[in-house]
Amino acid sequence: MITKQLSVSLQEVNKDLTKCLAEVELQTNLLRKMRAESNSGFATVVHEAETLLDEPLQLPRICGRQRHRDSRVATTETAEEYYRRTLYIPFLDGIIAQFDERFLAHKTTALRLNALLPAHISDTSFDSLMEALCMYLPVIADDDGPDMDDVRTDFVRWQSLWQDVPASERPSNCLQALAACSKTFYPHIHVLLQIFASLSVSTATPERTFSAMKILKTYQRSRLTEENMQGLSMAYIHKHIHIDIDKVIDHFALKNRRLQLC
């Protein structure tokens, strides 16, 4: 239940990557603390289990050779010690390892581009962005080729823009920073912030899109064209957007009756 709210939060849309990574790190530290205090923590779990079962916890059947579970039980080992060693600790280690594997790359990328946020840019040097620039410079470069001097100039002017702004009024996430960044005056910073804002925390949003396609693309719509499929998908996914039915009727009331309806 400790990771339930985190799982629900990561499936929401428009999540700030930095804040989500901070919450993931907090949850990971909590799990590591539970791992270090497994003796007292698992004792509470065993007490709750025995209360539900209305009987004491028993050791599993012991045999000479076991292939699918750990049957190495010391002569003085209790049921609580056995299940703590074979179930509780490996379970916590598995969750911690998955957190590190899933979000480690995100954390590295976020720490590189997080320095561009106005809330942190005062204490940032251009050299600290070099690793990120080497990765994303082919994307932000002009047609004539990458120019590090132009990027440095944009960074210096972007940093100077927020020097005299109070810390409480500076944008602290990438979406707010992107809205405050002019594409005309800071083109390279604007593209870097776009990249930072587009880094997804999880794959929940595209998975919802695939689920919508499975609902729309049925056997009754075997001749559904790609254009209409995109239109139906957008209307199904973005249900909050109002569609003027009269305009739709006017479109299908044109003289040309050879329209692709499905």
C-alpha positions as CSV (number, residue, x, y, z in Angstrom):
1,M,0.0,0.0,0.0
2,I,3.0,2.3,0.4
3,T,3.5,2.7,-3.4
4,K,-0.2,2.8,-4.3
5,Q,-0.6,6.6,-4.4
6,L,2.7,6.9,-6.3
7,S,1.4,4.4,-8.9
8,V,-1.8,6.4,-9.3
9,S,0.0,9.7,-9.5
10,L,2.4,8.4,-12.2
11,Q,-0.5,7.5,-14.4
12,E,-1.9,11.0,-14.5
13,V,-1.3,13.4,-17.4
14,N,0.9,16.5,-17.4
15,K,3.1,15.3,-14.6
16,D,6.2,17.3,-13.7
17,L,9.2,15.0,-14.2
18,T,11.3,16.6,-11.4
19,K,8.6,16.4,-8.8
20,C,7.8,12.8,-9.7
21,L,11.4,11.8,-9.5
22,A,11.6,13.5,-6.0
23,E,8.6,11.4,-4.9
24,V,10.1,8.2,-6.3
25,E,13.3,8.9,-4.5
26,L,11.3,9.5,-1.3
27,Q,9.5,6.2,-1.7
28,T,12.8,4.4,-2.5
29,N,14.4,5.7,0.7
30,L,11.4,4.6,2.7
31,L,11.6,1.0,1.2
32,R,15.3,1.0,2.0
33,K,14.5,2.0,5.6
34,M,12.0,-0.9,5.8
35,R,14.7,-3.2,4.4
36,A,17.1,-2.1,7.1
37,E,14.5,-2.5,9.8
38,S,13.1,-5.7,8.5
39,N,13.2,-7.5,11.9
40,S,10.7,-5.2,13.6
41,G,8.7,-4.4,10.5
42,F,8.1,-8.0,9.5
43,A,7.1,-8.9,13.0
44,T,4.1,-6.6,12.6
45,V,3.2,-8.2,9.3
46,V,3.4,-11.7,10.9
47,H,1.2,-10.6,13.8
48,E,-1.5,-9.3,11.4
49,A,-1.3,-12.5,9.3
50,E,-1.7,-14.7,12.4
51,T,-4.6,-12.6,13.5
52,L,-6.3,-13.1,10.1
53,L,-5.6,-16.8,10.0
54,D,-6.4,-17.2,13.7
55,E,-3.5,-19.6,14.1
56,P,0.3,-19.3,14.4
57,L,2.5,-19.2,11.3
58,Q,4.0,-22.5,10.4
59,L,7.3,-23.4,8.7
60,P,6.9,-25.0,5.2
61,R,7.4,-28.7,4.6
62,I,11.1,-29.5,4.8
63,C,12.7,-32.0,2.4
64,G,16.3,-32.9,1.5
65,R,16.3,-31.3,-2.0
66,Q,14.1,-28.5,-3.2
67,R,14.3,-26.9,-6.7
68,H,11.6,-24.2,-6.7
69,R,12.0,-22.6,-3.2
70,D,14.6,-22.1,-0.5
71,S,14.3,-25.0,1.8
72,R,17.4,-24.2,3.8
73,V,16.1,-23.9,7.3
74,A,18.3,-23.7,10.3
75,T,17.5,-25.9,13.2
76,T,16.8,-22.9,15.4
77,E,15.0,-20.8,12.8
78,T,11.4,-19.8,13.4
79,A,8.7,-19.4,10.8
80,E,9.0,-15.6,11.1
81,E,12.7,-15.7,10.5
82,Y,12.3,-18.0,7.5
83,Y,9.6,-16.0,5.7
84,R,11.4,-12.8,6.4
85,R,14.6,-14.2,4.8
86,T,12.9,-15.9,1.8
87,L,9.9,-13.6,1.1
88,Y,9.9,-10.2,2.8
89,I,13.5,-9.1,2.1
90,P,13.6,-10.4,-1.5
91,F,10.3,-8.6,-2.2
92,L,11.6,-5.3,-0.9
93,D,14.9,-5.7,-2.8
94,G,13.0,-6.4,-6.0
95,I,10.9,-3.2,-5.7
96,I,14.0,-1.1,-4.9
97,A,15.8,-2.6,-7.9
98,Q,12.9,-1.9,-10.2
99,F,12.7,1.7,-9.1
100,D,16.4,2.2,-9.7
101,E,16.3,0.5,-13.1
102,R,13.1,2.3,-14.3
103,F,13.9,5.9,-13.1
104,L,17.7,6.1,-13.1
105,A,17.9,7.3,-16.7
106,H,15.1,9.8,-16.1
107,K,16.9,11.1,-13.0
108,T,20.2,11.5,-14.9
109,T,18.5,13.4,-17.8
110,A,16.4,15.5,-15.4
111,L,19.4,16.6,-13.4
112,R,21.1,17.7,-16.6
113,L,18.2,19.9,-17.9
114,N,16.8,20.9,-14.5
115,A,19.5,23.6,-14.4
116,L,17.6,25.6,-17.1
117,L,14.6,26.2,-14.8
118,P,14.6,29.8,-13.6
119,A,14.3,28.6,-10.0
120,H,17.8,27.0,-10.3
121,I,19.5,28.9,-13.1
122,S,21.1,31.5,-10.8
123,D,23.4,28.8,-9.3
124,T,24.1,27.1,-12.6
125,S,27.2,27.4,-14.9
126,F,27.2,26.7,-18.6
127,D,29.8,24.0,-18.1
128,S,27.3,22.0,-16.1
129,L,25.1,21.7,-19.1
130,M,27.8,20.4,-21.5
131,E,26.8,16.8,-21.0
132,A,23.2,17.5,-21.9
133,L,24.2,19.8,-24.8
134,C,26.4,17.1,-26.3
135,M,23.3,14.8,-26.3
136,Y,20.7,17.3,-27.6
137,L,22.9,19.7,-29.7
138,P,22.1,17.8,-33.0
139,V,18.4,18.6,-32.3
140,I,18.7,22.2,-31.5
141,A,21.4,23.0,-34.1
142,D,20.7,25.2,-37.1
143,D,21.0,24.0,-40.7
144,D,24.6,25.3,-40.9
145,G,25.6,23.0,-38.1
146,P,25.9,23.1,-34.3
147,D,27.2,26.3,-32.8
148,M,28.0,26.1,-29.1
149,D,28.6,29.9,-29.0
150,D,25.0,30.6,-29.9
151,V,23.8,28.3,-27.2
152,R,26.1,29.9,-24.7
153,T,24.8,33.3,-25.6
154,D,21.2,32.2,-25.2
155,F,22.1,30.7,-21.8
156,V,23.8,33.9,-20.6
157,R,20.9,36.1,-21.6
158,W,18.3,33.6,-20.2
159,Q,20.3,33.6,-16.9
160,S,20.5,37.4,-16.8
161,L,16.7,37.6,-17.4
162,W,16.0,36.0,-14.0
163,Q,18.8,37.5,-11.9
164,D,16.6,40.4,-10.6
165,V,13.4,38.4,-10.3
166,P,12.5,37.3,-6.8
167,A,12.9,33.6,-6.1
168,S,9.3,33.2,-5.2
169,E,8.2,34.4,-8.7
170,R,10.5,32.3,-10.7
171,P,9.0,29.2,-12.6
172,S,9.9,26.0,-10.8
173,N,8.8,23.5,-13.4
174,C,9.5,23.0,-17.1
175,L,5.9,23.8,-18.3
176,Q,5.9,27.2,-16.5
177,A,9.5,27.9,-17.7
178,L,8.6,27.0,-21.3
179,A,5.6,29.4,-21.2
180,A,7.9,32.2,-20.0
181,C,10.6,31.5,-22.6
182,S,10.3,33.4,-25.9
183,K,11.1,31.3,-28.9
184,T,12.2,34.4,-30.8
185,F,14.8,35.7,-28.3
186,Y,15.9,32.4,-26.7
187,P,15.5,29.8,-29.5
188,H,18.0,27.2,-28.2
189,I,16.8,27.4,-24.6
190,H,13.2,27.1,-25.9
191,V,14.0,23.9,-27.7
192,L,15.8,22.4,-24.7
193,L,12.8,23.2,-22.4
194,Q,10.5,21.6,-25.0
195,I,12.7,18.5,-24.8
196,F,12.6,18.6,-21.0
197,A,8.8,19.1,-21.0
198,S,8.2,16.2,-23.4
199,L,10.2,13.6,-21.3
200,S,7.5,11.2,-20.1
201,V,7.5,9.9,-16.6
202,S,5.6,6.7,-17.5
203,T,3.9,5.1,-20.5
204,A,0.4,5.4,-19.2
205,T,-0.7,8.0,-21.8
206,P,0.3,6.1,-24.9
207,E,-1.1,2.9,-23.5
208,R,-4.5,4.6,-23.1
209,T,-4.2,5.5,-26.8
210,F,-3.7,1.9,-27.8
211,S,-6.6,0.9,-25.6
212,A,-8.8,3.5,-27.5
213,M,-7.7,2.1,-30.8
214,K,-8.8,-1.4,-29.8
215,I,-12.2,0.0,-29.0
216,L,-12.6,2.0,-32.2
217,K,-11.0,-0.4,-34.7
218,T,-13.7,-3.1,-34.7
219,Y,-14.8,-5.7,-37.3
220,Q,-17.7,-3.5,-38.2
221,R,-15.2,-0.8,-39.2
222,S,-13.0,-2.9,-41.4
223,R,-12.7,-0.2,-44.1
224,L,-11.9,2.6,-41.6
225,T,-9.4,4.9,-43.3
226,E,-6.3,6.3,-41.5
227,E,-7.6,9.9,-41.5
228,N,-10.9,8.9,-40.0
229,M,-9.2,6.6,-37.5
230,Q,-7.1,9.5,-36.3
231,G,-10.2,11.7,-36.1
232,L,-12.2,9.2,-34.1
233,S,-9.2,8.5,-31.8
234,M,-8.7,12.2,-31.0
235,A,-12.5,12.7,-30.3
236,Y,-12.5,9.6,-28.1
237,I,-9.4,10.4,-26.1
238,H,-10.0,14.2,-25.7
239,K,-13.6,14.0,-24.6
240,H,-13.4,17.3,-22.8
241,I,-13.1,19.1,-26.2
242,H,-16.5,20.3,-27.4
243,I,-17.5,19.3,-31.0
244,D,-20.0,21.4,-32.8
245,I,-22.5,18.9,-34.2
246,D,-23.9,21.4,-36.7
247,K,-20.6,21.9,-38.3
248,V,-20.2,18.1,-38.6
249,I,-23.7,17.9,-40.3
250,D,-22.8,20.7,-42.7
251,H,-19.6,18.9,-43.6
252,F,-21.5,15.7,-44.5
253,A,-24.2,17.7,-46.3
254,L,-21.8,18.8,-49.1
255,K,-22.7,18.2,-52.7
256,N,-19.9,15.6,-53.1
257,R,-21.5,12.5,-51.6
258,R,-18.5,10.3,-52.1
259,L,-17.2,10.7,-48.5
260,Q,-15.4,8.1,-46.5
261,L,-17.8,7.5,-43.6
262,C,-16.0,4.5,-42.2
